Amino acid sequence: MSFPLLTACLLAPLLAALIIIFLPKDESKLHKIVAVIGTFVSLAISLYVFFAYDKSIGGIQFVERINWIKDLGVTYYMGVDGLSLPMLLLTNLIGFTAVFASWNIPNRTKEFFILLLVLIAGVMGTFITQDLFIFLLFYEVVVIPIYIMVIIWGSSKRVTKEYAGMKLTIYLLIGSAFLLAAVIATFVKATQITGTPDMSFQALAQVNFPEQFQIWMFLLMLIGFGSLLSMFPFHSWSPDGYAGAPTAVSMIHAGVLKKIGGYGLIRFAVYVMPAGAAYWSPLIAVLGVAGCAYAAMGALAQKDLKYIVGYSSVSHMGYVLLGVAALSVVGVNGAVANMFAHGVMAALFFSMIGFIYERTHTRNVSDLGGLARQMPKLAVGFMMAAMASLGLPGLVSFIPEFTIFVGSFERFGLLAVVAIAGIIITALYVLRAGANTLFGTPREKYNHLKDLKGVEMVPLVVLGAVLVIGGLMPSLLFDMVDSGVAPIMSHINEYLPTAVQIGGKY
Amino acid sequence: MVEFAMNHTWLVPLLPALSFLIIIFFTRPWPRLSSTVSIAFMLSSFAVATLAAYGVFTDAQFKHEPLVYAIRWFGMEGLNIDVGVLLGPSSAMMIFMVTLVASLIQIYSTGYMKGDPGYSVFFSYLSLFAASMLGLIISSNLLQLFVFWELVGLCSYLLIGFYTHKNSAREAAKKAFITTRIGDFGMLLGMLAIQIIFGTLNLYELGQIMPNFEDYTTAGMMTLIAVLLFIGPIGKSGQFPLHVWLPDAMEGPTPVSALIHAATMVVAGVYLVGRTMFLFVEVESAMYLIAVVGAFTAFFAATIAVTQREIKRILAYSTVSQLGYMMLALGVGSLTASFFHLWTHAFFKALMFLGAGSVLHALHHKADVWDMGGLIKKMPITGWTFVIGGLAIAGIPPFAGFWSKDEILLATFNEGHYLLFTLGAVTAFLTAFYIWRMIFLTFFGEEKPDNHPHESPLSMTIPLIVLAVMATVGGLIGTPMNPHWQEWIFFGESHHIVPNIPIMLVSIALAAAGIGLAYVLYIKDRNKANVKDLAIRFKPVYTLLYNKYYMDEMYLWFNHKVVDGSARMTHLFDIYVVDGIVNGLGAVTKGTGGILRYTQNGKIQSYALVFFLAVLVITILLAFNDTTSMALVLGGVSK
């Protein structure tokens, strides 16, 4: 067995957290440095794995497999494919930059960075394991740090941070309760059918579940994963939660944690229960479109920058759902790529808003204005995130959105048009927020504010670079995603009405 | 050399793109260096474009078959997109024209923007803008074209809002982006439908497929696609009813107005329709729609221009109107006339915008034409070049505008659209009138004592002179005596339009009448028939026109009341209904918990009570279920 790269990637932040535990409480500089090293190692490994992965062979690579609980068929099964790699890379990009976005945390840096590192490792774990049990384990792990971080380092605006933290956590737990039920039922049924317990996704996908069973299971998973993905109408935790959370948590939560929902939906629900997916896909599409339009309108009415981005992320997840609902290679590719794109963009957005908040102590759009004069670099970062959010070509999010539109327009026609119209509303609220925050007459009271400098530039440089590179060279992302999605979707056509098969003409 | 340029035409957009990066990352602190870099790259790009264009126009094979090369951009099963170069006569003409005008505007900007704190950034934006526009022109794929289309939009957003500290600039930039976005939405839908139905977005392949579109889809679907696709150009090229952003775009520095409103961004829509002509010609109703929208926009904008007071605003509406002409020509099926007008318009409109910039520069940004007068004495170069521009746009031979406008009117007439022809002819009269109203008020008549004008520096006047030369002779390549243009730039088959002398004479007469009326009203009888009297006498009409038919107000109302109103409703629904349910569920859970709490209060008596009750219930249940067990239980009790 070769060097366990994925385990190393997973352990690096945990090891860093462990080291911080033994550091003195007031050495905040040291805490940060250890956290930077820990997340950087993970980032470097995931970059290496991303480019070393052999797309021509495909399938699960970098496999590590150790038997764990034999009676339940649980194995410590690590491995990545084209579906998990973008998510792994995304996690570490955001994890790494989130450390820098938290550079000015005023109090309890020790606890903060320990929790942050555990959170990053937890999220990473869900993406690199191929075992359902371990997936669920990591999924539960991430809840704890999130809750603590929101109620201690969060901020109270429209709602208190305690309320926000609770709402975020309870939603996550309710989702996982549905999921747990589905997982147990699936496992028991699978063992009944095959006779040998096996918790790996690949093994479960081979099982021929009865259609009725698939339909019910898929619904449970849809509610579970959907509430994590802030699917309408289970979205209301998202704006409140992000508004209450500290910057790094908003970045990680909106950037990647949420994507566990979309990832799970594809990796587990669609892959293992294709008949269920086919049955429910019209509902997913409707909820996705509703989310796009509804949350975009919601964002338009917001005054607080974090709420705007919070609603906007709900709206973008609507596109992801729409892509998944298309149940074609094109649509699902778009959905996965859009999760990546949205992650980068949301993280950049939240980090810039965090910096604005740190300096001005307000996030209210009407109290801001003209900041571009005082803080030009920050303005560049903000506008890049804004432009990515409205799907500007040349930035990473355009091609994924376009791909989703192709996939969903092909299958749902008019319904997809409503979602596509969302690009106008998105432009409206994003540009309005940008214009009222950054442009117009500068305010004297902000004249003393300092622009981004030193390590504060890291989120802008790293995430900004990804936005541009991903936009100019979409094949970097898409070839990877495609190699992971195509096998998963290869049998889905058997369950769909023939008219929607890919490549068909009207 | 020529061959190299033709096989590396992608250098044309790449060079300005590089200069953008160099300025942003390296030379920003040194303004002079930045502008030098920018101009050097732009001129190299111009050189490559000229060579490539030379190559195209000297080889007759390109008349029918463009040069196409492309590489894969990304792809998957069912969606493959390539990017590349499609070099034919139209794109060769466009890259030549755009690089020329962009170079001149950059040279002009060294004078106009001198001393501005954002000097370097301004040049970087100009470079990026040129790069995007040139990329758009040579695109071989509709999606690639759309990417550049949006980047052009981004640059115009950045440039219109260049004075970030001005609220008006901020609003104008936002308005431009969002209005054109509405158009892009339509265009995106059209593109999606094309991709799904025809399986490709490659322009060359689509051109091959379209004549047999019946193999793929119905005529109804084609109409829908054509109309959707046309919404994009409506937004980008400022056609009615999405023209409202264009006059506001004057908030940007004047060279930007020249670049956006003359040579580049706004003609992108016209260019797109020309590029996808193969699609539109299949759908007669779509063609008619284009013609009607074009003719109406031409007329509509000209009526507004008649009453405007700000020099740049008049020019902006004039641009809207001239773009309408180009659309009209496309709608009647004459790519030749449309692109010819696009070509001449680029020169005379850039000339007039830069001239207006020179005036504003001299008068310290006093923009109202009524506050000017007699400027030609102090600013002879600006003044006389502007007059040439005015003659060109009015349609006086032999200036460039005459030939192209005549071509459009003739094509409209020949296709039998007499109503549209009349509209076009009336617009020609209005155009001559409003442009010369502006020229007389600005450059002739009495000098105003408060003004202390001075001629602009050479960096600004030399581009004016070059453009004036082009505005004079630029049309001579497409005259009836010398129909080179018609031989090269056409759709389908090149057709030699037989010159129609009566129409030519009508067009000249209308132009002369317009200029004459302006002369009478604003110079000769200025004090007799006071124009303010005219405005008072026709007050309702004047007010309506001066306020641009209140279209801005309607849009504002819609945006604030309808869009924002429903947004607020959504927000309230979200926090009261959706969250209400969530919090309600929470409260119910908590309440239930509160009640259930009493079952676990630590008192032995109540536990005993529960225990007893439970036994009782079990007993009764058992009893009623089975007679023997009942007997057993009861028997035990009774004994």
Interface residues (C-beta under 8 A of the other chain):
Chain A: K167 I170 P233 H235 S236 Y294 M297 G298 L300 A301 Q302 S328 V329 V330 N333 G370 A372 R373 M387 L390 L392 P393 G394 F398 I399 F402 T403 F405 V406 F409 E410 V417 I420 A421 I423 I424 I425 A427 L428 L431 R432 A435 L438 F439 G440 T441 P442 P474 S475 F478 D479 D482 A486 I502 G503 K505 Y506
Chain B: R72 W73 F74 G75 M76 E77 G78 L79 L143 F146 V147 F148 W149 E150 L151 L154 G161 T164 H165 K166 N167 A169 R170 E171 A173 K174 F177 I178 R181 I182 D184 F185 L188 L189 L192 A193 Q195 I196 I197 G199 Y216 T217 M221 V563 D564 S566 A567 R568 T570 H571 D574 V578 D579 V582 G586
